[in-house]
Amino acid sequence: MAFHRFAVAAVLLLAAAASQAFDFRTVGVDALILYDTPSIKGAKLYLAPHGMPLEIVLSYNDWVKVRDVNGDLAWVPASTLSAKRNVVVRSAGARVRAGPDDNAEILMTADKGVLLELVDPQATSWVRVRHKEGIAGYVRAADVWGI
């Protein structure tokens, strides 16, 4: 009987975790220092550029633990992040198309690491994006990180 209760609890826990949406923010300052602990006295890990998407993993007082496109974890002050949403291209030669279809006209090709503004956060297999030069279209969700 105890095993049955444990199994039910485990299934409910997994279902709750799966139902949580990813929480992404964007670096809202010119350059952001990422730390190994939630304190400016912590070791400085690296600088994140303006507009870089980060996934919020945990909040602690005025600090948030974030994950970057490479999966690395670090801490940043919550006030340095913006609600504006960007994605970063994670595959070489990602095609931004006029419509959410492989046969739609190619508007641009984006190299790995290029930042794109997320126009519509309701992602399916395609997401609507805009490049800083004004080109707007659709890219495969699998080709970007930050949604």
BALUMGU-269686 format. One record per residue (C-alpha): x negated, y negated, z; residue number from 1. Coordinates in nm, 4 decimals. Each point is the difference from the previous one (the first is absolute). Layout:
# BALUMGU-269686
[[X Y Z] NUM]
...
# end
This chain:
# BALUMGU-269686
[[0.0000 0.0000 0.0000] 1]
[[-0.2854 -0.2403 0.0830] 2]
[[-0.1566 0.0664 -0.3413] 3]
[[0.3324 -0.0855 -0.1677] 4]
[[0.0153 -0.3375 0.1813] 5]
[[-0.3612 -0.0680 -0.0920] 6]
[[0.0676 0.0797 -0.3662] 7]
[[0.3065 -0.2285 -0.0077] 8]
[[-0.1978 -0.2817 0.1634] 9]
[[-0.2837 0.0433 -0.2505] 10]
[[0.2396 -0.0149 -0.2969] 11]
[[0.1666 -0.3152 0.1372] 12]
[[-0.3367 -0.1643 0.0559] 13]
[[-0.1115 0.0773 -0.3548] 14]
[[0.3280 -0.1284 -0.1426] 15]
[[-0.0327 -0.3256 0.1933] 16]
[[-0.3569 -0.0495 -0.1203] 17]
[[0.0969 0.0689 -0.3611] 18]
[[0.2872 -0.2472 0.0133] 19]
[[-0.2231 -0.2900 0.1047] 20]
[[-0.0905 -0.2293 -0.2874] 21]
[[-0.3553 -0.1161 -0.0508] 22]
[[-0.0570 -0.3526 0.1307] 23]
[[-0.2323 -0.1997 -0.2248] 24]
[[-0.1251 -0.3560 0.0353] 25]
[[-0.2480 -0.2074 -0.1952] 26]
[[-0.3098 -0.1832 0.1221] 27]
[[0.1260 -0.3570 0.0343] 28]
[[-0.3291 -0.1792 0.0685] 29]
[[-0.2960 -0.0634 -0.2316] 30]
[[-0.2057 0.2853 0.1429] 31]
[[0.0921 0.2226 0.2920] 32]
[[-0.2439 0.1714 0.2344] 33]
[[0.1098 0.3538 0.0866] 34]
[[-0.1096 0.1267 0.3439] 35]
[[-0.0458 0.3424 0.1560] 36]
[[0.2017 -0.1008 0.3096] 37]
[[0.2867 -0.2464 0.0643] 38]
[[-0.2383 -0.2799 0.1055] 39]
[[-0.2292 -0.2549 -0.1649] 40]
[[-0.2695 0.1466 0.2262] 41]
[[0.0259 0.3293 -0.1905] 42]
[[-0.2365 0.1040 -0.2759] 43]
[[0.0671 -0.1710 -0.3322] 44]
[[0.0643 0.2682 -0.2621] 45]
[[0.0458 -0.1991 -0.3217] 46]
[[0.1708 -0.2969 -0.1663] 47]
[[0.3319 0.0414 -0.1788] 48]
[[0.0772 -0.2522 -0.2763] 49]
[[0.3116 -0.2165 -0.0175] 50]
[[0.2942 0.1954 -0.1387] 51]
[[-0.1291 0.3473 0.0849] 52]
[[0.2830 0.2336 0.1043] 53]
[[-0.0302 0.1733 0.3368] 54]
[[0.2267 0.2588 0.1565] 55]
[[0.0995 -0.0696 0.3603] 56]
[[-0.0547 0.3113 0.2087] 57]
[[0.0399 -0.1339 0.3547] 58]
[[0.0694 -0.3286 0.1801] 59]
[[-0.1735 -0.0913 0.3265] 60]
[[0.0704 -0.3452 0.1479] 61]
[[-0.1148 -0.2530 -0.2634] 62]
[[-0.1993 0.2598 -0.1944] 63]
[[0.0938 0.2633 -0.2571] 64]
[[-0.1825 0.3138 -0.1021] 65]
[[-0.0058 0.0217 -0.3795] 66]
[[-0.0935 0.2483 -0.2717] 67]
[[-0.1566 -0.1152 -0.3267] 68]
[[0.0155 0.1512 -0.3483] 69]
[[-0.2932 0.2302 0.0855] 70]
[[0.1733 0.1328 0.3113] 71]
[[-0.2356 -0.1821 0.2380] 72]
[[0.1514 -0.1216 0.3284] 73]
[[-0.0774 -0.3338 0.1662] 74]
[[0.1506 -0.2704 0.2206] 75]
[[0.1017 -0.3544 -0.1000] 76]
[[0.1865 -0.2856 0.1705] 77]
[[0.3673 0.0266 -0.1009] 78]
[[0.0143 -0.3727 -0.0762] 79]
[[-0.2477 0.0410 -0.2893] 80]
[[0.2378 0.2166 -0.2042] 81]
[[0.2670 -0.1205 -0.2404] 82]
[[0.3379 0.1576 -0.0773] 83]
[[-0.0707 -0.0592 -0.3712] 84]
[[-0.0476 0.3369 -0.1670] 85]
[[-0.2827 0.0926 -0.2328] 86]
[[-0.1178 0.3330 -0.1324] 87]
[[-0.3456 0.1031 -0.1124] 88]
[[-0.0626 0.2078 -0.3109] 89]
[[-0.1535 0.3327 0.1031] 90]
[[-0.0528 0.1623 -0.3381] 91]
[[-0.2089 -0.1239 -0.2896] 92]
[[0.1973 -0.1365 -0.2927] 93]
[[0.3427 -0.0328 0.1625] 94]
[[0.2435 -0.1267 -0.2606] 95]
[[0.2456 -0.2776 0.0785] 96]
[[0.2956 0.0479 -0.2340] 97]
[[0.2957 -0.2145 -0.1069] 98]
[[0.2433 0.2543 0.1475] 99]
[[-0.0016 0.2970 0.2377] 100]
[[-0.0677 0.2510 -0.2757] 101]
[[-0.3099 0.1618 -0.1529] 102]
[[0.1186 -0.1139 -0.3433] 103]
[[0.0394 -0.3674 0.0972] 104]
[[-0.2433 -0.2553 -0.1417] 105]
[[-0.3325 -0.0251 0.1852] 106]
[[-0.0394 -0.3578 0.1277] 107]
[[-0.3400 0.0473 0.1644] 108]
[[-0.2389 0.2622 0.1290] 109]
[[-0.1259 -0.0449 0.3568] 110]
[[-0.3283 0.1379 0.1287] 111]
[[-0.0384 0.1735 0.3347] 112]
[[0.0007 -0.2536 0.2839] 113]
[[0.2112 -0.2666 -0.1739] 114]
[[0.2582 -0.1654 0.2254] 115]
[[0.3563 -0.0320 -0.1276] 116]
[[0.2890 -0.1747 0.1710] 117]
[[0.2812 0.2387 0.0852] 118]
[[0.3096 -0.1651 -0.1501] 119]
[[0.2508 0.2634 0.1093] 120]
[[-0.0885 0.2149 0.3033] 121]
[[0.2738 0.2527 -0.0868] 122]
[[-0.2368 0.2547 -0.1489] 123]
[[0.0990 0.2992 -0.2030] 124]
[[-0.2465 0.1592 -0.2383] 125]
[[-0.0571 -0.3526 -0.1421] 126]
[[-0.0533 -0.3305 0.1820] 127]
[[0.0461 -0.3529 -0.1272] 128]
[[-0.3167 -0.2083 0.0330] 129]
[[-0.1502 -0.3331 -0.1059] 130]
[[-0.3642 -0.0812 -0.0722] 131]
[[-0.1456 -0.3315 0.1261] 132]
[[-0.0090 -0.1212 -0.3616] 133]
[[0.3785 0.0342 -0.0231] 134]
[[0.0342 0.3304 -0.1851] 135]
[[0.2942 0.1871 0.1519] 136]
[[0.1061 0.3557 -0.0696] 137]
[[0.0150 0.3530 0.1333] 138]
[[-0.2758 0.2359 0.1092] 139]
[[0.0225 0.3627 0.1080] 140]
[[0.0250 0.0202 0.3793] 141]
[[-0.2667 0.2720 -0.0026] 142]
[[-0.2504 -0.2476 -0.1506] 143]
[[0.0174 -0.2521 0.2876] 144]
[[-0.0366 -0.0034 0.3778] 145]
[[0.2025 -0.2129 0.2389] 146]
[[0.3627 0.1021 -0.0475] 147]
# end
